[in-house]
C-alpha cells in the first residue's frame, strides 16, 4: 500500500530546469549542515525505498526516517517536473503533512541562494574557469571560488 | 594578483559574492557580466541579499550597483 504523491510547487518558476536541479542538490547539501537527514530516496507506507514517482526522479530527499505505517516520516522528496520544483512523498498522517510543510519551508528559504550558487558554478564550468567548492562545517556555509 | 570571485552560501539562504584582484571599473564590469548571465538562467539577484565588494579597494559602491534580486517565490 502506498500513498506516495507528487505535487509541483510554484517556487522559483522561471529558473532554468538544469539550474533548478543542481540548486536542489546544493540546497540539500546545505540543509545537511543543519543536521537534516539527506537521502536519494523516500520511504513509502511499507518502508520501501522509492527513488521516483510518476516519472519524477527524486534528486534528493529530506528527513527520511522509515516506513510511514510505523508512524515515521517517509521523507520529503525533491525533483523537477516540467521545469518546476516537485515534491514527492507519502504524507498520510496529519503530523506527517505538517512535518512536510515545515521542511518545505526550510527548503524554500535556501533554494533561491542555492540556485544562484549552482548557476554560478555552471557558468564558470561552461567558461572553462577553475572552480573549487568547500564546505565549512563550523560556519555552516558552502563556498565556491571561481578563478580566471 | 589573480582575479577571483568567492561566493558564499549560508544556511539562511543568503549569498555573499566577493570579487578580488580587480580594479574598480573592471569589478563593476565583471559583476554586470555575471548578473546578466545569471538572469539568462532565470536567477535575479536582490540588493539586500547579494553584496559585491571589490577587495582591492574595499569599495562596495561600484560593484553593488549591478545587483538585482533573488526570487524565492
Backbone of each chain as ProteinMPNN parsed JSONL, in Angstrom:
{"seq_chain_A": "XXXXXXXXXXXXXXXXXXXXXXXXXXXXXXXXXXXXXXXXXXXXXXXXXXXXXXXXXXXXXXXXXXXXXXXXXXXXXXXXXXXXXXXXXXXXXXXXXXXXXXXXXXXXXXXXXXXXXXXXXXXXXXXXXXXXXXXXXXXXXXXXXXXX", "coords_chain_A": {"N_chain_A": [[0.843, -1.188, 0.0], [0.548, 2.213, -0.795], [0.768, 5.691, -0.455], [2.047, 7.515, -1.902], [2.583, 10.648, -3.374], [2.93, 13.209, -5.861], [3.627, 16.647, -6.17], [3.678, 19.755, -7.844], [5.47, 22.76, -7.145], [5.243, 26.274, -6.855], [7.506, 27.76, -6.387], [10.299, 29.633, -7.445], [9.674, 29.661, -10.202], [10.542, 29.894, -13.595], [13.231, 29.692, -13.37], [15.978, 28.157, -14.96], [15.568, 24.728, -15.805], [17.783, 22.959, -15.48], [19.429, 24.387, -13.799], [17.755, 24.558, -11.61], [17.597, 21.865, -10.844], [20.274, 21.356, -10.122], [20.467, 23.263, -8.167], [18.741, 22.244, -6.256], [20.232, 20.072, -5.341], [22.376, 21.445, -4.152], [20.996, 22.842, -2.179], [20.104, 20.739, -0.567], [22.54, 19.776, 0.311], [23.368, 21.926, 1.812], [21.354, 22.054, 3.779], [21.867, 19.702, 5.05], [24.028, 20.382, 6.592], [22.807, 21.6, 8.664], [21.888, 19.529, 10.054], [19.826, 18.024, 9.011], [18.579, 14.982, 7.769], [19.699, 13.591, 4.746], [18.833, 11.914, 1.819], [18.725, 9.811, -1.163], [16.267, 8.899, -1.729], [12.799, 8.275, -0.842], [10.829, 6.909, 1.808], [8.148, 4.598, 1.494], [4.741, 3.72, 2.435], [5.055, 1.09, 3.379], [7.725, 0.992, 3.901], [9.414, 0.689, 1.812], [12.102, 1.743, -0.259], [11.888, 4.464, -2.327], [12.7, 5.865, -5.425], [11.662, 7.286, -7.46], [8.657, 8.731, -8.854], [5.767, 8.599, -10.75], [7.264, 9.239, -13.085], [8.892, 11.241, -12.126], [12.028, 11.876, -11.089], [13.624, 11.423, -8.032], [15.728, 13.793, -6.804], [16.998, 14.479, -4.437], [16.198, 13.761, -1.002], [14.644, 14.898, 1.995], [14.882, 14.436, 5.486], [14.116, 11.718, 5.744], [12.962, 8.937, 7.529], [11.752, 6.373, 7.977], [9.382, 3.641, 7.508], [6.147, 4.731, 6.626], [3.836, 3.669, 7.717], [4.628, 2.89, 10.19], [4.513, 5.11, 11.633], [6.584, 6.873, 11.083], [8.512, 9.5, 9.55], [8.406, 9.643, 6.105], [9.961, 11.069, 4.378], [10.809, 14.033, 2.518], [10.702, 14.214, -0.721], [12.507, 15.549, -3.511], [12.233, 16.846, -6.735], [12.346, 17.601, -10.292], [9.869, 18.614, -12.487], [8.45, 19.196, -15.587], [9.928, 21.505, -15.625], [9.52, 22.54, -13.118], [9.763, 22.816, -9.522], [9.223, 19.879, -7.738], [7.483, 18.096, -5.297], [7.784, 15.046, -3.671], [6.286, 12.397, -1.933], [5.069, 10.35, 0.803], [2.677, 11.334, 2.71], [0.824, 10.57, 5.025], [-0.404, 10.7, 7.632], [-1.688, 13.398, 9.67], [0.298, 14.708, 11.147], [2.508, 14.109, 9.677], [2.019, 15.471, 7.341], [2.216, 18.053, 8.323], [4.882, 18.061, 9.1], [6.085, 17.791, 6.63], [5.39, 20.233, 5.47], [6.815, 21.954, 7.101], [9.484, 21.261, 6.595], [9.542, 21.819, 3.901], [9.288, 24.58, 3.97], [11.734, 25.251, 5.125], [13.412, 24.441, 3.089], [12.62, 26.15, 0.992], [13.53, 28.54, 1.942], [16.249, 28.492, 1.503], [16.563, 27.804, -1.14], [16.593, 29.684, -3.254], [19.086, 31.032, -2.964], [20.668, 28.77, -3.195], [20.22, 28.019, -5.84], [21.338, 30.199, -7.137], [24.01, 29.794, -6.417], [24.481, 27.307, -7.647], [24.012, 27.995, -10.322], [26.015, 29.867, -10.769], [28.258, 28.257, -10.558], [27.826, 26.565, -12.74], [28.025, 28.36, -14.871], [30.71, 29.121, -14.639], [31.987, 26.677, -15.094], [31.188, 26.177, -17.722], [32.591, 28.17, -18.968], [35.106, 27.311, -18.699], [36.51, 27.977, -16.459], [38.491, 27.854, -13.458], [37.27, 26.121, -10.669], [36.374, 25.769, -7.216], [34.865, 24.04, -4.639], [34.001, 24.298, -1.286], [33.122, 23.021, 1.948], [32.139, 24.446, 4.87], [31.942, 23.363, 7.936], [31.929, 24.486, 10.416], [31.059, 27.189, 10.214], [28.821, 26.634, 8.885], [28.489, 26.94, 6.084], [28.543, 26.993, 2.468], [31.089, 27.283, 0.094], [32.109, 28.71, -2.923], [34.739, 29.111, -5.088], [35.782, 30.952, -7.8], [38.112, 31.132, -10.316], [39.881, 33.106, -12.682]], "CA_chain_A": [[0.0, 0.0, 0.0], [1.368, 3.412, -0.843], [0.025, 6.925, -0.724], [3.014, 8.493, -2.421], [2.041, 11.575, -4.354], [3.875, 14.256, -6.24], [2.964, 17.912, -6.464], [4.608, 20.805, -8.23], [5.452, 23.93, -6.283], [5.493, 27.42, -7.733], [8.742, 28.482, -6.059], [11.361, 29.756, -8.443], [9.265, 29.474, -11.598], [11.349, 30.727, -14.489], [14.639, 29.278, -13.281], [16.298, 27.1, -15.92], [15.415, 23.419, -15.139], [19.078, 22.381, -15.114], [19.865, 25.149, -12.631], [16.873, 24.16, -10.514], [18.018, 20.526, -10.41], [21.551, 21.5, -9.412], [20.165, 24.052, -6.976], [18.151, 21.324, -5.267], [21.351, 19.322, -4.755], [23.101, 22.372, -3.28], [20.127, 23.117, -1.029], [20.127, 19.558, 0.309], [23.876, 19.747, 0.916], [23.383, 22.991, 2.818], [20.465, 21.675, 4.885], [22.544, 18.616, 5.767], [24.898, 21.027, 7.58], [21.958, 21.945, 9.816], [21.531, 18.283, 10.732], [18.706, 17.333, 8.371], [18.97, 13.756, 7.064], [19.555, 13.699, 3.295], [18.935, 10.624, 1.117], [18.287, 9.936, -2.566], [15.01, 8.155, -1.804], [11.855, 8.435, 0.261], [10.215, 5.645, 2.215], [6.7, 4.592, 1.304], [3.942, 3.214, 3.551], [5.607, -0.175, 3.889], [9.151, 1.107, 4.204], [10.233, 0.511, 0.599], [12.806, 2.968, -0.696], [11.379, 4.877, -3.634], [13.56, 6.906, -5.993], [10.935, 8.047, -8.477], [7.205, 8.581, -8.801], [5.156, 9.214, -11.936], [8.352, 9.72, -13.952], [9.689, 12.285, -11.486], [13.175, 11.283, -10.406], [13.952, 12.146, -6.807], [17.12, 14.254, -6.839], [17.375, 14.199, -3.065], [15.056, 13.787, -0.09], [14.988, 15.446, 3.305], [14.223, 13.969, 6.699], [13.562, 10.358, 5.659], [13.251, 8.153, 8.742], [11.367, 4.976, 7.866], [8.062, 3.305, 6.966], [5.087, 5.649, 7.027], [2.864, 2.931, 8.539], [5.193, 2.805, 11.531], [4.479, 6.478, 12.163], [7.85, 7.577, 10.86], [8.423, 10.4, 8.404], [8.955, 8.953, 4.945], [10.928, 11.922, 3.681], [10.312, 14.998, 1.531], [11.476, 14.015, -1.943], [12.56, 16.739, -4.362], [12.572, 16.594, -8.128], [11.944, 18.643, -11.235], [8.923, 18.098, -13.477], [8.003, 20.317, -16.433], [10.683, 22.692, -15.256], [9.113, 23.085, -11.813], [10.09, 22.069, -8.308], [8.178, 18.896, -7.461], [7.63, 17.432, -4.001], [7.31, 13.663, -3.738], [6.348, 11.75, -0.633], [3.868, 9.724, 1.37], [2.365, 12.065, 3.941], [-0.507, 10.027, 5.312], [-0.953, 11.247, 8.873], [-1.668, 14.861, 9.73], [1.589, 15.208, 11.65], [3.469, 13.973, 8.582], [1.728, 16.598, 6.433], [2.765, 19.237, 8.981], [6.34, 17.943, 9.024], [6.443, 18.06, 5.232], [5.266, 21.69, 5.269], [7.902, 22.604, 7.84], [10.731, 21.029, 5.856], [9.424, 22.553, 2.633], [9.565, 25.986, 4.279], [13.186, 25.362, 5.3], [13.989, 24.308, 1.753], [12.346, 27.344, 0.184], [14.354, 29.632, 2.474], [17.622, 28.422, 0.975], [16.618, 27.352, -2.53], [16.973, 30.8, -4.13], [20.536, 31.165, -2.865], [21.274, 27.529, -3.7], [20.169, 28.076, -7.305], [22.364, 31.182, -7.511], [25.288, 29.093, -6.222], [24.591, 26.289, -8.695], [24.093, 28.679, -11.62], [27.351, 30.489, -10.865], [29.198, 27.155, -10.815], [27.602, 26.083, -14.112], [28.584, 29.377, -15.771], [32.159, 29.025, -14.548], [32.394, 25.423, -15.755], [30.982, 26.364, -19.166], [33.636, 29.083, -19.452], [36.405, 26.681, -18.503], [37.207, 28.61, -15.328], [38.832, 26.948, -12.357], [36.335, 26.286, -9.555], [36.633, 24.931, -6.053], [33.774, 24.129, -3.681], [34.352, 23.775, 0.032], [32.049, 23.016, 2.94], [32.636, 24.876, 6.173], [31.006, 22.816, 8.942], [31.912, 25.383, 11.576], [30.2, 28.343, 9.937], [27.665, 26.086, 8.163], [28.401, 27.623, 4.79], [29.183, 26.422, 1.282], [31.845, 28.327, -0.57], [32.555, 28.443, -4.301], [35.734, 30.078, -5.547], [35.952, 30.905, -9.25], [39.323, 31.87, -10.707], [40.119, 33.255, -14.137]], "C_chain_A": [[0.886, 1.248, 0.0], [0.461, 4.607, -1.1], [0.969, 7.974, -1.275], [2.339, 9.352, -3.478], [3.14, 12.546, -4.743], [3.083, 15.515, -6.555], [4.01, 18.953, -6.848], [4.382, 22.006, -7.324], [5.84, 25.124, -7.14], [6.772, 28.187, -7.417], [9.698, 28.501, -7.237], [10.93, 29.352, -9.857], [10.117, 30.381, -12.467], [12.823, 30.398, -14.423], [14.856, 28.124, -14.266], [16.239, 25.741, -15.211], [16.731, 22.787, -14.684], [19.613, 23.077, -13.86], [19.041, 24.742, -11.416], [17.29, 22.797, -9.964], [19.323, 20.592, -9.618], [21.359, 22.291, -8.123], [19.568, 23.201, -5.868], [19.257, 20.534, -4.57], [22.12, 20.193, -3.767], [22.29, 22.644, -2.021], [20.154, 21.951, -0.04], [21.473, 19.464, 1.034], [23.964, 20.772, 2.045], [22.533, 22.602, 4.028], [21.057, 20.525, 5.687], [23.46, 19.193, 6.847], [24.115, 21.401, 8.833], [21.482, 20.696, 10.541], [20.353, 17.538, 10.127], [19.238, 16.123, 7.596], [18.705, 13.916, 5.567], [19.763, 12.322, 2.665], [18.562, 10.844, -0.348], [17.0, 9.136, -2.787], [14.086, 8.617, -0.686], [11.343, 7.045, 0.605], [8.726, 5.722, 1.919], [6.025, 3.996, 2.554], [4.603, 2.004, 4.199], [7.08, -0.105, 4.258], [10.036, 0.832, 3.005], [10.877, 1.834, 0.224], [12.373, 3.278, -2.125], [12.222, 6.011, -4.18], [12.9, 7.68, -7.133], [9.44, 7.809, -8.308], [6.606, 9.312, -9.988], [6.184, 9.917, -12.817], [9.139, 10.887, -13.364], [10.81, 11.6, -10.698], [13.453, 12.112, -9.149], [15.43, 12.49, -6.831], [17.728, 14.078, -5.455], [16.13, 14.332, -2.199], [15.528, 14.217, 1.287], [14.198, 14.767, 4.415], [13.673, 12.553, 6.682], [13.976, 9.531, 6.875], [12.926, 6.677, 8.566], [9.952, 4.824, 7.335], [6.974, 4.227, 7.526], [4.089, 4.961, 7.965], [3.328, 2.79, 9.983], [5.263, 4.168, 12.198], [5.849, 7.135, 12.145], [7.657, 8.505, 9.662], [9.123, 9.759, 7.212], [9.984, 9.762, 4.165], [10.255, 12.838, 2.675], [11.196, 14.882, 0.299], [11.401, 15.235, -2.844], [12.984, 16.368, -5.77], [12.165, 17.773, -8.982], [11.029, 18.004, -12.277], [8.356, 19.28, -14.254], [8.674, 21.62, -16.011], [10.339, 23.265, -13.898], [9.569, 22.187, -10.659], [8.923, 21.14, -7.997], [8.498, 18.174, -6.167], [7.028, 16.035, -4.119], [7.364, 13.066, -2.343], [5.021, 11.141, -0.229], [3.611, 10.393, 2.712], [0.948, 11.704, 4.357], [-1.138, 10.685, 6.537], [-0.821, 12.767, 8.892], [-0.324, 15.381, 10.183], [2.67, 15.106, 10.564], [3.264, 15.095, 7.55], [2.341, 17.87, 7.009], [4.287, 19.228, 8.902], [6.82, 18.268, 7.61], [6.409, 19.569, 4.956], [6.439, 22.41, 5.925], [9.225, 22.454, 7.077], [10.706, 21.771, 4.526], [9.74, 24.021, 2.84], [11.07, 26.202, 4.457], [13.882, 25.296, 3.945], [13.831, 25.603, 0.967], [13.128, 28.558, 0.684], [15.719, 29.652, 1.797], [17.679, 28.175, -0.532], [17.016, 28.459, -3.511], [18.486, 30.964, -4.164], [21.24, 29.938, -3.424], [21.288, 27.515, -5.226], [21.169, 29.101, -7.839], [23.721, 30.495, -7.504], [25.512, 28.099, -7.359], [24.763, 26.932, -10.066], [25.478, 29.276, -11.826], [28.41, 29.422, -11.172], [29.069, 26.653, -12.247], [28.196, 27.06, -15.122], [30.104, 29.26, -15.803], [32.67, 27.778, -15.28], [32.285, 25.559, -17.269], [32.079, 27.254, -19.772], [35.031, 28.495, -19.281], [37.206, 27.31, -17.377], [37.461, 27.582, -14.226], [37.857, 27.202, -11.207], [36.717, 25.352, -8.417], [35.496, 25.139, -5.052], [34.227, 23.542, -2.355], [33.147, 23.886, 0.96], [32.664, 23.409, 4.277], [31.624, 24.453, 7.237], [30.836, 23.784, 10.104], [30.964, 26.557, 11.368], [28.914, 27.916, 9.23], [27.419, 26.84, 6.864], [29.024, 26.77, 3.688], [29.911, 27.557, 0.596], [32.31, 27.84, -1.938], [33.555, 29.516, -4.678], [35.922, 29.87, -7.049], [37.173, 31.737, -9.602], [39.447, 31.949, -12.216], [41.451, 32.663, -14.517]], "O_chain_A": [[1.873, 1.307, 0.734], [-0.494, 4.526, -1.873], [0.729, 9.173, -1.137], [1.628, 8.857, -4.353], [4.146, 12.686, -4.047], [2.0, 15.45, -7.138], [5.086, 19.022, -6.254], [3.287, 22.241, -6.813], [6.667, 25.004, -8.044], [7.094, 29.159, -8.1], [9.874, 27.5, -7.931], [11.712, 28.778, -10.614], [10.379, 31.526, -12.098], [13.588, 30.775, -15.311], [14.018, 27.23, -14.384], [16.799, 25.601, -14.124], [16.789, 22.156, -13.629], [20.176, 22.434, -12.973], [19.577, 24.599, -10.317], [17.331, 22.602, -8.749], [19.455, 19.958, -8.57], [22.01, 22.02, -7.114], [19.852, 23.41, -4.688], [19.221, 20.348, -3.354], [22.474, 19.742, -2.678], [22.839, 22.673, -0.92], [20.218, 22.155, 1.172], [21.533, 19.118, 2.214], [24.556, 20.515, 3.092], [22.948, 22.8, 5.17], [20.776, 20.391, 6.878], [23.652, 18.575, 7.895], [24.678, 21.506, 9.923], [20.754, 20.788, 11.53], [19.922, 16.522, 10.672], [20.221, 16.227, 6.863], [17.616, 14.327, 5.166], [20.753, 11.648, 2.948], [18.134, 11.934, -0.727], [16.692, 8.746, -3.914], [14.512, 9.254, 0.278], [11.416, 6.123, -0.208], [8.11, 6.777, 2.07], [6.666, 3.798, 3.586], [4.695, 1.915, 5.424], [7.622, -1.033, 4.857], [11.257, 0.748, 3.136], [10.28, 2.901, 0.369], [12.487, 2.436, -3.016], [12.442, 7.009, -3.495], [13.488, 8.601, -7.699], [9.013, 6.825, -7.705], [6.888, 10.489, -10.215], [5.982, 11.057, -13.236], [9.978, 11.465, -14.054], [10.555, 10.844, -9.76], [13.51, 13.34, -9.201], [16.284, 11.604, -6.874], [18.847, 13.582, -5.322], [15.136, 14.934, -2.605], [16.657, 13.94, 1.692], [12.992, 14.551, 4.292], [12.841, 12.211, 7.523], [15.156, 9.43, 7.21], [13.717, 5.817, 8.954], [9.387, 5.765, 6.778], [6.896, 4.465, 8.731], [3.563, 5.583, 8.888], [2.517, 2.593, 10.888], [5.97, 4.361, 13.188], [6.223, 7.857, 13.069], [6.744, 8.311, 8.859], [10.29, 9.378, 7.299], [10.774, 9.214, 3.396], [9.256, 12.472, 2.055], [12.315, 15.395, 0.282], [10.359, 15.883, -2.935], [13.973, 15.663, -5.97], [11.704, 18.8, -8.484], [11.37, 16.982, -12.874], [7.85, 20.238, -13.671], [8.066, 22.69, -16.037], [10.802, 24.35, -13.547], [9.734, 20.977, -10.81], [7.768, 21.567, -7.993], [9.616, 17.703, -5.955], [5.909, 15.865, -4.603], [8.367, 13.206, -1.643], [3.988, 11.392, -0.848], [4.242, 10.066, 3.717], [-0.002, 12.434, 4.077], [-2.269, 11.166, 6.48], [0.038, 13.342, 8.223], [0.155, 16.39, 9.664], [3.613, 15.896, 10.53], [4.225, 15.597, 6.966], [2.917, 18.673, 6.275], [4.908, 20.265, 8.665], [7.836, 18.939, 7.426], [7.294, 20.107, 4.291], [6.986, 23.361, 5.366], [9.983, 23.414, 6.938], [11.728, 22.291, 4.078], [10.382, 24.647, 1.997], [11.618, 27.206, 4.0], [14.841, 26.029, 3.699], [14.781, 26.093, 0.355], [13.362, 29.499, -0.074], [16.275, 30.721, 1.548], [18.74, 28.323, -1.138], [17.705, 28.191, -4.496], [19.095, 31.026, -5.232], [22.291, 30.055, -4.055], [22.253, 27.055, -5.836], [21.778, 28.883, -8.887], [24.487, 30.599, -8.462], [26.587, 28.052, -7.956], [25.565, 26.469, -10.877], [26.044, 29.2, -12.916], [29.337, 29.659, -11.946], [30.069, 26.35, -12.897], [28.8, 26.646, -16.111], [30.712, 29.295, -16.872], [33.67, 27.835, -15.996], [33.165, 25.119, -18.009], [32.442, 27.102, -20.939], [36.021, 29.111, -19.674], [38.431, 27.196, -17.338], [36.745, 26.589, -14.09], [37.638, 28.348, -10.814], [37.303, 24.291, -8.628], [35.199, 26.268, -4.663], [34.765, 22.436, -2.301], [32.274, 24.734, 0.775], [33.603, 22.768, 4.75], [30.589, 25.094, 7.417], [29.762, 23.893, 10.697], [30.162, 26.878, 12.245], [28.024, 28.736, 9.003], [26.315, 27.306, 6.583], [29.903, 25.944, 3.936], [29.4, 28.675, 0.526], [32.824, 26.733, -2.092], [33.25, 30.706, -4.595], [36.185, 28.758, -7.507], [37.263, 32.908, -9.233], [39.158, 30.991, -12.933], [41.827, 32.691, -15.688]]}, "seq_chain_B": "XXXXXXXXXXXXXXXXXXXXXXXXXXXXXXXXXXXXXXXXXXXXXXXXXXXXXXXXXXXXXXXXXXXXXXXXX", "coords_chain_B": {"N_chain_B": [[47.978, 40.045, -9.007], [45.748, 37.328, -8.877], [42.586, 37.194, -10.54], [39.622, 36.727, -8.847], [36.559, 35.236, -7.729], [34.58, 34.916, -4.941], [32.035, 33.034, -3.729], [29.712, 32.756, -1.24], [27.45, 30.693, 0.467], [24.998, 30.752, 2.855], [23.301, 29.164, 5.683], [20.903, 30.445, 5.995], [20.176, 31.017, 3.527], [21.295, 33.215, 2.367], [23.36, 34.916, 0.027], [26.737, 35.764, -0.495], [28.842, 37.535, -2.462], [32.073, 38.012, -3.408], [34.508, 39.93, -5.072], [37.905, 39.792, -6.042], [41.139, 41.146, -6.845], [40.524, 42.812, -8.904], [40.309, 46.005, -10.626], [38.556, 49.038, -9.737], [36.709, 49.647, -11.871], [36.754, 47.392, -13.518], [35.804, 45.464, -11.843], [33.177, 46.219, -11.55], [32.341, 45.768, -14.176], [32.744, 43.006, -14.326], [30.912, 42.075, -12.396], [28.54, 42.974, -13.547], [28.523, 41.482, -15.878], [28.34, 38.856, -14.891], [25.878, 39.027, -13.538], [24.146, 39.377, -15.688], [24.429, 36.967, -17.061], [23.466, 35.221, -15.133], [20.848, 36.091, -15.001], [19.942, 35.291, -17.477], [19.669, 32.637, -16.963], [17.539, 32.597, -15.371], [17.939, 33.492, -12.809], [17.626, 36.053, -10.645], [19.089, 38.737, -8.865], [19.008, 40.184, -5.584], [19.423, 43.381, -4.045], [19.518, 43.403, -1.286], [20.259, 40.871, -0.659], [22.583, 40.135, -1.957], [25.897, 41.001, -1.78], [28.374, 42.742, -3.327], [31.737, 43.135, -3.293], [34.651, 44.941, -3.906], [37.622, 43.749, -3.149], [40.103, 44.803, -3.508], [39.912, 47.495, -3.313], [38.223, 47.911, -1.254], [35.846, 49.061, -1.774], [32.454, 49.211, -1.826], [30.512, 50.337, -3.347], [30.774, 50.64, -6.251], [30.633, 47.976, -7.297], [28.282, 47.127, -6.23], [26.208, 48.231, -7.57], [25.197, 46.708, -9.708], [23.603, 44.646, -8.662], [20.614, 42.737, -8.557], [17.698, 40.978, -7.981], [17.1, 38.024, -5.938], [14.786, 35.668, -6.639], [12.528, 34.087, -4.566], [9.986, 33.069, -4.387]], "CA_chain_B": [[47.045, 39.264, -8.176], [44.794, 36.603, -9.721], [41.194, 37.621, -10.394], [38.908, 35.649, -8.185], [35.255, 35.559, -7.165], [34.262, 33.963, -3.873], [30.589, 33.045, -3.468], [29.421, 32.017, -0.008], [26.025, 30.442, 0.694], [24.771, 30.461, 4.27], [22.119, 28.332, 5.948], [19.67, 31.24, 5.902], [19.923, 31.218, 2.106], [21.934, 34.446, 1.886], [24.538, 34.763, -0.842], [27.697, 36.851, -0.443], [29.747, 37.328, -3.592], [33.158, 38.987, -3.32], [35.473, 39.909, -6.166], [39.218, 40.289, -5.656], [42.086, 41.209, -7.955], [40.008, 43.674, -9.962], [40.286, 47.445, -10.376], [37.179, 49.485, -9.52], [35.836, 49.568, -13.043], [36.663, 46.024, -14.06], [34.959, 44.727, -10.908], [31.843, 46.604, -11.976], [32.053, 45.055, -15.431], [32.654, 41.568, -14.031], [29.638, 41.862, -11.696], [27.467, 43.174, -14.529], [28.569, 40.338, -16.793], [27.816, 37.695, -14.16], [24.448, 39.258, -13.297], [23.417, 39.172, -16.948], [24.423, 35.527, -17.337], [22.552, 34.608, -14.162], [19.497, 36.463, -15.408], [19.609, 34.418, -18.622], [19.315, 31.315, -16.414], [16.36, 32.762, -14.523], [18.333, 33.887, -11.46], [17.733, 37.503, -10.473], [19.696, 38.935, -7.552], [18.441, 41.323, -4.856], [20.457, 44.163, -3.409], [19.598, 43.061, 0.132], [20.747, 39.509, -0.482], [23.896, 39.926, -2.562], [26.81, 42.131, -1.609], [29.568, 42.532, -4.137], [32.732, 44.074, -2.772], [35.966, 44.866, -4.54], [38.543, 43.682, -2.017], [41.335, 45.56, -3.774], [39.701, 48.894, -2.935], [37.248, 47.936, -0.163], [34.757, 49.934, -2.188], [31.274, 48.409, -2.117], [29.564, 51.052, -4.207], [30.844, 50.363, -7.679], [30.189, 46.639, -7.656], [26.935, 46.879, -5.708], [25.213, 48.804, -8.478], [24.598, 45.752, -10.62], [22.812, 43.582, -8.055], [19.164, 42.824, -8.782], [17.069, 40.276, -6.862], [16.915, 36.578, -5.955], [13.364, 35.386, -6.444], [12.35, 32.866, -3.814], [8.636, 32.528, -4.597]], "C_chain_B": [[45.998, 38.609, -9.077], [43.381, 37.115, -9.469], [40.376, 36.454, -9.871], [37.542, 36.148, -7.73], [34.935, 34.482, -6.14], [32.789, 34.114, -3.529], [30.325, 32.175, -2.249], [27.917, 31.911, 0.177], [25.836, 30.01, 2.143], [23.464, 29.705, 4.487], [20.814, 29.126, 6.002], [19.35, 31.563, 4.446], [20.59, 32.449, 1.528], [23.173, 34.12, 1.068], [25.435, 35.984, -0.646], [28.718, 36.586, -1.546], [30.822, 38.401, -3.565], [34.147, 38.797, -4.464], [36.808, 40.42, -5.648], [40.131, 40.275, -6.876], [41.614, 42.063, -9.115], [40.238, 45.133, -9.612], [38.823, 47.827, -10.162], [36.283, 49.186, -10.707], [35.684, 48.133, -13.545], [35.824, 45.142, -13.143], [33.5, 44.968, -11.275], [31.453, 45.822, -13.222], [31.896, 43.558, -15.202], [31.316, 41.251, -13.363], [28.469, 41.981, -12.66], [27.37, 41.983, -15.468], [27.965, 39.095, -16.138], [26.312, 37.844, -13.94], [23.625, 38.969, -14.541], [23.328, 37.67, -17.259], [23.498, 34.782, -16.383], [21.108, 34.881, -14.556], [19.034, 35.593, -16.571], [19.2, 33.019, -18.164], [18.122, 31.412, -15.466], [16.675, 33.16, -13.097], [18.483, 35.412, -11.413], [18.253, 37.758, -9.068], [19.22, 40.225, -6.887], [19.518, 42.05, -4.08], [20.591, 43.829, -1.93], [20.239, 41.704, 0.364], [22.147, 39.293, -1.023], [24.751, 41.173, -2.372], [28.05, 41.837, -2.438], [30.594, 43.586, -3.733], [34.054, 43.869, -3.491], [37.007, 44.898, -3.43], [39.815, 44.493, -2.251], [41.174, 47.004, -3.327], [38.799, 49.025, -1.715], [36.047, 48.823, -0.488], [33.542, 49.083, -2.547], [30.385, 49.066, -3.157], [29.594, 50.603, -5.655], [30.265, 49.016, -8.04], [28.774, 46.371, -7.182], [25.861, 47.367, -6.654], [24.486, 47.749, -9.287], [23.811, 44.636, -9.963], [21.332, 43.788, -8.344], [18.453, 42.043, -7.668], [16.98, 38.755, -7.061], [15.446, 36.329, -5.694], [13.252, 34.082, -5.685], [10.96, 32.279, -4.028], [8.031, 33.098, -5.862]], "O_chain_B": [[45.426, 39.269, -9.945], [43.017, 37.431, -8.336], [40.439, 35.342, -10.395], [37.377, 37.32, -7.391], [35.009, 33.288, -6.432], [32.346, 35.177, -3.095], [30.675, 30.995, -2.232], [27.194, 32.9, 0.062], [26.433, 29.035, 2.6], [22.627, 29.617, 3.588], [19.734, 28.536, 6.049], [18.394, 32.28, 4.152], [20.473, 32.711, 0.331], [23.922, 33.191, 1.368], [24.949, 37.114, -0.633], [29.374, 35.545, -1.562], [30.51, 39.586, -3.688], [34.564, 37.683, -4.782], [36.842, 41.387, -4.888], [39.93, 39.502, -7.813], [42.22, 42.052, -10.187], [40.352, 45.476, -8.435], [37.938, 47.003, -10.388], [35.236, 48.554, -10.57], [34.597, 47.723, -13.951], [35.203, 44.183, -13.6], [32.693, 44.04, -11.305], [30.351, 45.278, -13.301], [31.032, 42.915, -15.799], [30.659, 40.273, -13.721], [27.524, 41.194, -12.606], [26.276, 41.532, -15.809], [27.179, 38.375, -16.754], [25.558, 36.891, -14.135], [22.542, 38.389, -14.461], [22.279, 37.173, -17.668], [22.826, 33.828, -16.776], [20.25, 34.003, -14.454], [17.867, 35.206, -16.639], [18.485, 32.305, -18.868], [17.741, 30.426, -14.834], [15.782, 33.17, -12.25], [19.36, 35.98, -12.064], [17.873, 37.033, -8.148], [19.049, 41.243, -7.558], [20.42, 41.427, -3.52], [21.68, 43.96, -1.371], [20.711, 41.419, 1.464], [22.835, 38.365, -0.598], [24.356, 42.271, -2.766], [28.694, 40.802, -2.266], [30.335, 44.785, -3.826], [34.511, 42.738, -3.658], [37.251, 45.947, -2.834], [40.523, 44.831, -1.302], [42.155, 47.671, -2.999], [38.624, 50.125, -1.192], [35.33, 49.273, 0.405], [33.608, 48.302, -3.496], [29.575, 48.385, -3.788], [28.566, 50.23, -6.221], [29.485, 48.912, -8.986], [28.123, 45.46, -7.694], [24.708, 46.949, -6.545], [23.286, 47.874, -9.531], [23.375, 43.727, -10.67], [20.861, 44.925, -8.368], [18.591, 42.411, -6.501], [16.811, 38.264, -8.177], [14.915, 36.728, -4.658], [13.816, 33.072, -6.104], [10.785, 31.073, -3.859], [6.899, 32.763, -6.211]]}, "name": "protein", "num_of_chains": 2, "seq": "XXXXXXXXXXXXXXXXXXXXXXXXXXXXXXXXXXXXXXXXXXXXXXXXXXXXXXXXXXXXXXXXXXXXXXXXXXXXXXXXXXXXXXXXXXXXXXXXXXXXXXXXXXXXXXXXXXXXXXXXXXXXXXXXXXXXXXXXXXXXXXXXXXXXXXXXXXXXXXXXXXXXXXXXXXXXXXXXXXXXXXXXXXXXXXXXXXXXXXXXXXXXXXXXXXXXXXXXXXXXX"}
